[in-house]
Amino acid sequence: MTGPEADGVHNLKIRNVTLEDDGAYQCQVTPKGDALPIRHAAMLTVLIPPSSIEIVGRRKNERITERAGNSITLECLVKDSKPVSQIQWFRDGADISLVHPNQFRQPQILAPLPRRITDESKF
């Protein structure tokens, strides 16, 4: 708690926010007599960037060769983010998620750590 207590100031300060701090907070004025308590709530959402991103089964910057007419599936795996990551696919710097929207499988959530999300997208 911070603030001059004698003046009735009771601020909550959270230092070094962690995932465990995520949740609903509420301040309340203690009632006197028959009065009801007065409350105000706020939701703290702790954001966490992904711990890793990879194209499954491929080395970084790997050159892939495939014959015309064949099919290939590339799977992007994004681990341990909060909230779920927005996955986009690019080819030669151009966003192809918009050009071929029906070719993308919707991301699915895979075995998350507590309150973290691992998701994948296939193209």
Secondary structure, 3 states (H helix, E strand, C coil): CECCHHHCCCECCCCCCCHHHCEEEEEEECCCCCCCCEEEEEEECCCECCCEEEECCCCCCCCCCCCCCCCCCCEEEEEEEECCCCCCCEECCEECCCCCHHHCEEEEEECCCCCCEEEEEEC
